[in-house]
């Protein structure tokens, strides 16, 4: 089984790694270029989810094993210790980060895997190592980021959880809260996901559901220190990626 590895780093781990000379370019085949593009886009897809799983930026290493069917849908994902100790660069495995990743990995929207990277069987595996080296972190920035994650989770649970979906897309919700943090106005837009544009469907039933549900939300979380706008109101702007596998993962007993 061919298993592409995505090396997701926050930056160069040493000056030597940053300054290694690049060998002369060799012309690449169309398949090689397609594989490289897949790896690059998959890195972009997995890294933000890993970042959400480790909001405190604890030093950690882990790898996420995605199982993908021939329709490029995620049917399973699990976090575990990095299988190659050299790749982990002596960063410890963190069980709390792994537990969070086990819940969050279902929200990943990967690009379509090139057919030549797929296994011959019904599913293929993608193994994505995630490394979190030591990094200075501003406490205020951390609080803001954690607040965004909490608000996004609130909107997902209220509007999407347990709702079957047959398309992939991105929902944008924006609106105004009253003094009790209840929604007084809400606008909703659904649009293609940049990783999977062809699998978007203009689902008016979903749009109506989101618009109605959003307009009736109460006790919406505020971000830490969130100011009011010029009219003295609290506003919110939320972006949520949705997919069939993310909603299936919300079913009882799935996680």
BAVEXFI-912099 format. One record per atom (N, C-alpha, C): x, y, z; residue in one letter. Coordinates in pm, whole numbers, plus 50000, padded with zeros to 5 digits. Each point is the difference from the previous one (the first is absolute). Layout:
N
XYZa;...
! end
This chain:
255
500854988150000x;499155011950000x;500885012450000x;499735009149912x;500765012449993x;499395010150094x;500785005250092x;499495009350100x;500765013149990x;499435010549941x;500685012849994x;500115006150139x;501175005650031x;500225006350129x;499995015149984x;499275006850087x;499975014550000x;500815004950119x;501105006549974x;500845005050108x;499555014250030x;499305001950110x;499435012950032x;500825006550110x;500795009949964x;500875006850095x;499575014450015x;500295005950116x;499695014150021x;501065008949938x;501064994549952x;501105007649943x;501244991450005x;501125005149959x;501234992250007x;500364997550145x;500384987650031x;500324996650137x;501435003550036x;500815003249901x;501365004250027x;500495008649885x;501005008250027x;500545008449894x;500604991549889x;500574988650037x;500584991349899x;498944995149904x;498844996750054x;498914995349914x;499545011249908x;500015012350050x;499545011249919x;500985003349887x;501284997350022x;501005004749905x;500554989049910x;499404988150005x;500494989149915x;499855003749853x;501074999149920x;499905003749859x;498974991449927x;499315006049907x;499024992949920x;500694993649881x;499814986949978x;500654993649886x;499435005349869x;500744998449891x;499505004749870x;498654993849967x;499145008149941x;498664995349966x;500074989549889x;499184989650016x;499894989649900x;498565000149948x;499814999749870x;498625000149948x;499174988950062x;498785003350040x;499134990450066x;498844996149910x;499544987850021x;498874995149921x;498715006450051x;498944998449921x;498705005450041x;499524993450128x;500264987050016x;499604993050122x;500755005450121x;501295002449985x;500795005350111x;499515013950040x;499685008249902x;499505013450030x;498654999250070x;499144990849956x;498694998450063x;500154995150144x;500944990950023x;500234995050135x;500525011050091x;500915008249948x;500545011050080x;498915010150034x;499145002849905x;498915009450027x;499064994350106x;499724987049992x;499144993850100x;500615001350139x;501294997150013x;500665000950130x;499955014450052x;500275009649912x;500005014050042x;498615004350049x;498964996349926x;498655003850038x;499554992550125x;500404987450012x;499644992350119x;500655005950124x;501225004849988x;500655006850112x;499175012050043x;499535007749902x;499185011750032x;498704996150068x;499474988249966x;498744995550058x;500164994750142x;501074992450024x;500164993350129x;500555009350107x;500915008849962x;500685008050101x;499055008450086x;499025007449943x;499135008050087x;499204991650099x;499654987849961x;499264991350091x;500924995750115x;501254996849966x;500954996850106x;500255011850092x;500015011849943x;500185012150082x;498855001650099x;498794997149955x;498855000950090x;500074989450109x;500594988549968x;500124989450100x;501035003350108x;500855009749973x;501065003750095x;500015015250018x;498905005750051x;499925014750009x;501005006050097x;500444992250100x;501005005250094x;501414999049945x;500144994349881x;501294997649936x;500954992650094x;499524988850053x;500894991450078x;500994993349906x;501244998350046x;500964992349921x;499444985949982x;499924995749878x;499364987049975x;500354995049861x;499864987049985x;500074993649869x;498934989349995x;499374998649887x;499024989449978x;499834998249851x;499364989349962x;499644998449860x;498544996149993x;499365004649895x;498584997249979x;499894990649881x;499344988850023x;499784990349893x;498585001749946x;499915004749877x;498715001549932x;499754987849913x;498804994550008x;499574989649908x;499015006149903x;500284998749871x;499235007049897x;499464989649901x;498725001249966x;499444990549903x;500255004849857x;499524992549905x;500315003249860x;499225012149950x;499065004950078x;499315012549968x;500665011950070x;501174997650059x;500755010350070x;499255005450122x;499244991350063x;499355003750125x;500754993750117x;500135007550108x;500664994850119x;499054990450070x;500444987650021x;499184990250070x;500544997150140x;501225004450027x;500554998650135x;501215009150012x;500265004550123x;501235007450027x;500354998350147x;501274997850027x;500464997550136x;501385006150019x;500205005950118x;501315005450037x;500754989850084x;501314999649982x;500834990350071x;501435005450004x;500914993550075x;501395004550000x;500624998949860x;500955008749972x;500704999549873x;500754986749990x;499804992949891x;500584986649986x;501505000449975x;500515011149948x;501435001349973x;500625009250106x;500744994650098x;500565008350108x;500875011349948x;500724997849891x;500865010549946x;499165011849951x;498854997049943x;499125010649951x;499455008350115x;499754993650115x;499445007150115x;500975010250058x;501294998949968x;501005009750043x;499985001950152x;499804988950072x;500014999750147x;498875008050063x;499025004049922x;498835006650057x;499074989350058x;499455002350120x;499224989550067x;498624998349938x;499484987950011x;498604997649964x;499135005250112x;498985007749965x;499125006250100x;498614994049987x;499574992750103x;498724993049991x;498825009649992x;500085011550069x;498895009549996x;499835005849859x;501125003349937x;499935005249863x;499454989149908x;500434987650019x;499534989049917x;498504997850018x;499525000850123x;498574998350025x;499195010949930x;500495012350006x;499315010749929x;500024997649849x;501154995549951x;500114997749856x;499064988949956x;499794990050084x;499074989349965x;498595005449979x;499645010450073x;498685006249981x;499995009449880x;501105007349982x;500015010749900x;500404995549860x;500694988649989x;500514996149869x;498894998049898x;498784997450048x;498884997949910x;499615012749925x;500425011550047x;499645012349930x;500975003349887x;501044991949983x;500975002349893x;499354997749864x;500255009249908x;499574998249861x;501274998949916x;500354987649966x;501214997449923x;499745002149851x;501035003349924x;499845000349854x;499834985849948x;499464998449881x;499874986449944x;501384993549984x;500114987750046x;501254992749986x;500164995149856x;501155002449937x;500214994849864x;499804984949996x;499384995349896x;499664985749991x;501234991250011x;501155004749951x;501204991750004x;500614999150140x;499545008350092x;500434998750139x;499074990950080x;498854996849944x;499034991950072x;500384985249998x;499614993250107x;500184985650006x;499024993449903x;500254987449968x;499104992849911x;498714996050069x;499994999950132x;498814996050074x;498995011250011x;498974998050084x;498945010050012x;500425012750073x;501074999350079x;500455011750074x;501515001749987x;500445012150025x;501435003350003x;500295007450129x;501265000250039x;500395006850123x;500915011849970x;499795010450075x;500855011849994x;500495002850141x;501305000750018x;500575001950133x;500625013950006x;499515008150092x;500435013950010x;500675002650134x;501335000650004x;500685003750125x;499805014950030x;499815003150127x;499875013850046x;501025002450110x;500845010049982x;501045003350097x;499765014050054x;500075001250132x;499845012950067x;501245002850084x;501035006049942x;501205003350078x;499735011850092x;500955002650089x;499845011050094x;499875013149925x;499095008350046x;499785012849933x;499445009950100x;500505012349994x;499465010550087x;498555002749959x;499165002150101x;498575001649971x;499425010750089x;499295009349940x;499385010850074x;498684995250061x;499845002150131x;498824994950069x;498725006249947x;500045012749964x;498815006549947x;499624994149864x;501004997549917x;499734993849871x;499404986150019x;500544992650097x;499484986650028x;498545000750041x;499655009650087x;498625001250045x;499065003349884x;500455008849911x;499185003549884x;499784987949909x;501084992749975x;499894988449912x;499104989350061x;500164997550130x;499144990250067x;498555004549996x;499765013150010x;498645005149992x;499374997849864x;500795001649895x;499504997449864x;499624985449985x;500864990950049x;499704985849992x;498714996750075x;499845005750120x;498814997250080x;498745005149931x;500085011849941x;498835005549930x;499664991449879x;501004996049924x;499754991549884x;499344986950041x;500504994150110x;499424987550049x;498555001950041x;499695011450061x;498625003050040x;499095000449877x;500415007249897x;499165001149881x;499864986449931x;501084992149997x;499904986949937x;499004991250074x;500124999350131x;499114991450077x;498545004549989x;499785012849994x;498635005049994x;499374998549862x;500815000849895x;499445000949865x;500264987949912x;501104992850023x;500374989349909x;499954986150062x;500224998950130x;500164986850061x;498794991149971x;500304987649960x;498984989749973x;499145003049878x;500425009349916x;499255002949877x;500724993549882x;499394990249934x;500664993549886x;500285009949888x;501154998349936x;500395008649888x;500494991349885x;499785004749879x;500494992649884x;500885008749911x;500565010750058x;500895008649923x;501075005650093x;501005006149938x;501125006050074x;499995014949973x;500145007950104x;499985014449980x;500485007550121x;499775012849995x;500415009050108x;498835009550027x;499655001450127x;498925008950040x;500595012250070x;499505011649962x;500395012550065x;498755006050064x;500115002950129x;498885005550075x;500465013050067x;499225010349984x;500335012850063x;498725006350051x;500115007550110x;498805005950054x;500265008750122x;498915003150068x;500025009350113x;499374993150121x;500575002750117x;499474994750126x;499405011450082x;498944996750076x;499465010050091x;500784999650132x;499545007450099x;500745000850126x;500034986850076x;499084991049970x;499994986850063x;500764989649917x;500685004749897x;500794991649908x;499114990749918x;498755004149980x;499114992749910x;500085006349861x;499884991849898x;500125005049863x;498785008549965x;500255012249956x;498925008749955x;499975001449848x;501094996549934x;500055000149853x;501114990549956x;499764992949889x;500994990449954x;499934998749848x;501154999749937x;500114997449857x;500834987449980x;499604991649906x;500674987349976x;500344998649852x;501194995249974x;500454997249864x;500654986350000x;499664991749902x;500744987549980x;500715001049865x;501214994649996x;500835001549881x;500884987749983x;500574998149881x;500894988549980x;501225000650092x;500434988350044x;501234999350078x;501175000349903x;501045008050028x;501105001249904x;500714986849969x;499944990350092x;500654987149975x;499154990649914x;498665002350000x;499104990449934x;498865007549930x;500335008949911x;499005008649936x;498954991949924x;500404989349937x;499084992449916x;498934992750081x;500224998450129x;499064992450082x;499085008950081x;499935012649962x;499075009350063x;498644999149932x;498965001650079x;498645000449947x;499285011950060x;499355007849916x;499225011350050x;498734994550064x;500114996950128x;498954993150074x;499115010350068x;498865003049939x;499115010250057x;499374995450131x;499764986950014x;499474995150127x;501005002450113x;501274997349972x;501035002650101x;500095014950030x;499955008149897x;500085014550018x;498855005050086x;498794995149973x;498845004050080x;500154995350145x;500484987750016x;500204994750136x;500995008550078x;501115003549937x;501025007950068x;499485014050031x;499305006149905x;499485013450023x;499005000450113x;499084990450001x;498994999450106x;500644996950135x;500904990150000x;500634996250126x;500875011150057x;500775006549914x;500885010750046x;499195011550060x;498885003449938x;499205011450046x;499404997650137x;499964987550046x;499384996850128x;501014995350105x;501275002249976x;501014995850098x;500025009650119x;500184994250117x;500105007950124x;501344997250068x;500415009650084x;501214998550081x;501214996349915x;500215007449893x;501154997649912x;501275004450073x;501044991750001x;501235003950070x;500655012349936x;500515008750086x;500795011349954x;501474996250001x;500795006949919x;501444998250006x;500545007650121x;501114995550058x;500565007150115x;500265014749969x;499455008750082x;500205014349980x;499365005649875x;499014993149946x;499405004549874x;499335013750017x;500375009749918x;499395013350011x;498675000549924x;499245010250026x;498785002549923x;500375008049876x;499124999749901x;500255008049880x;499595014550024x;500055008149895x;499715014450015x;498575002550045x;499114990449975x;498605001550042x;499754993950138x;501084995950068x;499864994450133x;499524985650001x;500184992849889x;499524986349989x;501174990249993x;499744987950045x;500954989149977x;499684993649865x;501034997249923x;499814993449872x;500794986949999x;499644991049910x;500744987549986x;500204996949853x;501114993549972x;500334995049867x;500604986150017x;499344990149944x;500394986050021x;500144993349864x;501024991749986x;500204992149878x;500144985450039x;499184991449941x;500004985850032x;500114991749873x;500934990649999x;500094990349891x;499064988450031x;499254995549901x;499114988650023x;500224989349893x;499704987750039x;500204988549912x;499164988550051x;499734990049916x;499224988450047x;500654992850116x;501354998749998x;500654992450107x;500025007750131x;500045013249994x;500005007550125x;498674998550072x;498905000249927x;498714998350066x;499794985650045x;500514990249923x;499894986150043x;500764997650130x;501095007350018x;500814998250121x;499275004850125x;498955008149983x;499235004750115x;498984989950049x;499784989349923x;499014990150039x;500444992850127x;499054996150088x;500364993250125x;500834987549974x;501074998650078x;500854988249990x;501025000549889x;500005010749919x;500945000749889x;501405003350050x;500105008950099x;501325004250047x;500384992250125x;
! end
